[in-house]
Structure formats: C-alpha cells, structure tokens
C-alpha cells in the first residue's frame, strides 16, 4: 500500500486489510511518501490502537519520492510469497479476499495473477457504481482485450511475487516518471503467466478528481491519456505482437482528446489537446474497420467545431 495525501481515505484502506480472515501470515507494507497532511497521524493512531497493528510494516519517507519510486521501495520490502495491491485511497470490502486468492495460486503454479470484480466510488457525488464483470474466456484473448481497455483494477489483484519481481525488473526503467504503472505491470504479467478471474466483488476503486489518473489540468490529462496509449504501444513493440491490436487504444485516445477539446474553456487548451491526436499511428497501426466503427460522425463534427472555436463559445454562453 503506497499513500500520499490520503488523510480522508487511509484508515478505510488499512482496515480493509486488517479485517482479513486468513490461516497464514500477512504483512501490510505501508509506505507514506512524505504526506503533508494528517496521513501519518492517522497511521500512527492505528499502529497504537488496532489489535492487528502487528501486521503493519510502516515506512514514512523523509522526502517525496514520487509514485513509482515509492512503489519500487514498497515492493522491495515485501517478504511474502504473494503480493496483493491496495493503494491508500482504495479499499477492500470482503474478509476472505486474501484467503481465496492464495488458495487459487497455491493450487496452480502457472497462474501469476488473480483478480476480482470491483465497484467504483465517485468521491465527488458519494455514488457507488457497479462495474459489469469483465472475464475473458480464452487465455489467448486476454492480451488483445487488455490492449483495448484495462478490465483489471489494481486493488483487486494478487500476484505471485516471483512473477511480479521479474516483470518489474523488465520494465523498471520504463515505469520511471510515468503515471500508468498498473496497466504496464498487468500486461507483462499476463504475457508470461496465466490469469485467473475470481467472480466476486472484493474491492472499491475510488475516483478522485485531480488525482494522477483523473487529472483536471489539461497538460496532466494529455500526459495521462497518452501514457495510457504509449504503455500499450511499448508493450506490443517490445514483445513483437500484432500492432493491429493497438487499433482500439488509438481510437479511444483520439476520442478522448477530441471530446475534451470540444468542452475546453480556453482555445489554447483546444489546440494543446488536438495537437496530440495520434494521426501517424492511425495510418501505421489502425485497422480501418475498427477506425470507422469508433470514429463516428459525431466525433468528426466535434473535431471541426473545436477547431473553429464553437466549443469555447458554448462554454462562454453557459
């Protein structure tokens, strides 16, 4: 569990781990990346008062490392055979999550990753959203589907540590200074091992406006959406896979950039967004049937209206 600035959420995240009903030893590696709020105070309170505080190995960084260096540090502290993920703003909701996932991994050495279904929680509205189950029947379809859209949330995962260590070693340099770490790690894991789906909801993924994965600022949004695509592109290239599998990701990236350009409040932001549309990759890698299906007429209308400033006019009229 890595955390930064999670004073409002960290107690729920920690207690979701400490409530686990297991017949094996558990350690919670908790690395606080020099939070400036009350995160440390809340953690210290749990360490002093919770009956299972002995499970926790707490590290408070003296300076801010950043998301990925803090993640690398936390992973290096893990001594277990398996590693489950839960960042400080997410939380688990079932007491037998770890036990069931360990049983699956113990029974099949070929499985490197077990995941479950998840709920989303929109922090701004206080609304829970049930996410339709995403299960890929054939192992051969897992990677193409993952390249279309990520259907595994980190908070639901448990990895075989030997596999996870191999994956992180392979892509550690690429992960530095990136925001999309989970997709990179999951893709490489399912490339070298089997995936198992546990059909139940065990975790909640909290959506926070302004977070690294849901940024408000245009520049950060562009970085995040392009990194989401580039992580897939580098994975395909590195492992010499079929580049046509990038078609959905290319179209989804372009749709996101155009949709945000249409509702942008400043024309300079419109230009920033549209400058990053993946034109070259459309011609190099995109399947034209998928392109026609994804890039429908309303997207082209939004593109044209954004260029002539109609989206900006609509914002001002509002």
Long-range contacts (C-beta under 8 A, 24 or more apart in sequence): 1-28, 1-29, 1-30, 1-31, 1-74, 1-85, 1-86, 1-87, 1-88, 2-31, 2-33, 2-67, 2-70, 2-71, 2-74, 2-87, 2-88, 3-30, 3-31, 3-32, 3-33, 3-35, 3-39, 3-87, 3-88, 3-89, 4-32, 4-33, 4-34, 4-35, 4-39, 4-64, 4-67, 4-70, 4-88, 5-35, 5-36, 5-37, 5-39, 6-35, 6-37, 6-39, 6-88, 6-89, 7-35, 7-37, 7-38, 7-39, 7-41, 7-42, 9-88, 9-89, 9-90, 9-91, 9-206, 10-39, 10-42, 10-43, 10-88, 10-89, 11-42, 11-46, 12-91, 13-86, 13-87, 13-88, 13-89, 13-90, 13-91, 14-43, 14-46, 14-50, 14-56, 15-46, 15-50, 15-91, 16-86, 16-91, 16-92, 16-93, 16-203, 17-55, 17-86, 17-92, 18-50, 18-52, 18-53, 18-55, 18-56, 19-92, 19-95, 20-92, 20-95, 20-96, 20-97, 20-98, 20-99, 21-95, 21-96, 21-99, 22-98, 22-99, 22-102, 23-99, 24-99, 24-102, 25-80, 26-55, 26-80, 26-98, 27-55, 27-56, 27-57, 27-78, 27-79, 27-80, 28-55, 28-56, 28-57, 29-57, 29-59, 29-74, 29-75, 29-77, 29-78, 30-56, 30-57, 30-58, 30-59, 30-74, 31-59, 31-61, 31-70, 31-73, 31-74, 31-77, 32-58, 32-59, 32-60, 32-61, 33-61, 33-64, 33-65, 33-66, 33-67, 33-70, 34-60, 34-61, 34-62, 34-63, 34-64, 34-65, 39-88, 66-177, 67-179, 67-181, 67-212, 68-175, 68-176, 68-177, 68-178, 68-181, 69-176, 71-181, 72-168, 72-172, 72-175, 75-164, 75-165, 75-168, 78-161, 80-161, 81-160, 81-161, 82-158, 82-159, 82-160, 82-161, 83-158, 83-159, 83-161, 83-164, 84-157, 84-158, 84-159, 85-154, 85-155, 85-157, 85-158, 85-159, 85-182, 86-154, 86-155, 86-203, 87-154, 87-155, 89-206, 89-208, 89-211, 90-153, 90-154, 90-155, 90-203, 90-204, 90-205, 90-206, 91-155, 91-203, 91-204, 91-206, 92-155, 92-202, 92-203, 92-204, 93-119, 93-201, 93-202, 93-203, 93-204, 94-200, 94-201, 94-202, 97-202, 97-203, 98-158, 100-198, 101-158, 101-198, 102-158, 104-196, 104-198, 105-158, 105-160, 108-194, 108-196, 110-193, 110-194, 111-160, 111-193, 111-194, 111-195, 111-196, 112-159, 112-160, 112-163, 112-164, 112-189, 112-190, 112-192, 112-193, 112-194, 112-195, 113-152, 113-157, 113-158, 113-159, 113-160, 113-163, 113-186, 113-189, 113-190, 113-193, 113-195, 113-196, 114-157, 114-158, 114-195, 114-196, 114-197, 114-198, 115-152, 115-153, 115-156, 115-157, 115-158, 115-195, 115-196, 115-197, 115-198, 116-156, 116-197, 116-198, 116-199, 116-200, 116-201, 116-202, 116-203, 117-156, 117-199, 117-200, 117-201, 117-202, 118-153, 118-155, 118-156, 118-201, 118-202, 118-203, 118-204, 118-205, 119-201, 119-203, 119-204, 119-205, 120-204, 120-205, 120-206, 120-207, 121-204, 121-205, 121-206, 121-207, 122-207, 123-206, 123-207, 123-208, 123-209, 124-209, 128-204, 130-201, 133-199, 135-197, 135-199, 136-195, 136-197, 139-194, 139-195, 142-190, 142-195, 143-187, 143-190, 143-191, 143-241, 143-245, 144-245, 146-183, 146-186, 146-187, 146-190, 147-187, 147-232, 147-235, 147-236, 147-245, 147-246, 147-248, 147-249, 148-248, 148-249, 148-252, 149-248, 149-252, 150-182, 150-183, 150-186, 152-182, 152-186, 153-182, 153-203, 153-205, 154-182, 154-186, 155-203, 155-204, 155-205, 156-202, 156-203, 157-186, 159-189, 160-193, 163-189, 163-192, 163-193, 164-189, 166-192, 167-192, 174-231, 174-234, 178-227, 178-231, 179-212, 179-213, 179-223, 179-224, 179-227, 180-213, 180-224, 180-227, 180-228, 180-231, 183-228, 183-231, 183-232, 184-231, 184-235, 187-231, 187-232, 187-235, 188-235, 191-235, 191-239, 218-260, 218-264, 218-269, 218-272, 218-273, 219-272, 221-260, 222-257, 222-272, 222-273, 222-276, 225-253, 225-256, 225-257, 226-253, 226-276, 228-253, 229-253, 229-278, 233-281, 243-284, 243-285, 244-285, 244-286, 244-287, 246-281, 246-285, 246-286, 247-285, 247-286, 247-287, 247-290, 247-291, 248-290, 248-294, 250-278, 250-281, 250-282, 250-285, 250-286, 251-286, 251-290, 251-291, 251-294, 251-295, 252-294, 253-278, 254-278, 254-282, 254-295, 254-299, 255-294, 255-295, 255-299, 258-299, 258-302, 258-303, 258-306, 259-299, 259-302, 261-302, 261-303, 261-306, 261-311, 262-302, 262-303, 262-305, 262-306, 262-311, 263-311, 263-315, 264-306, 264-311, 264-312, 264-315, 265-312, 265-315, 266-312, 267-309, 267-312, 270-306, 270-307, 270-309, 270-311, 270-312, 273-306, 274-303, 274-306, 274-307
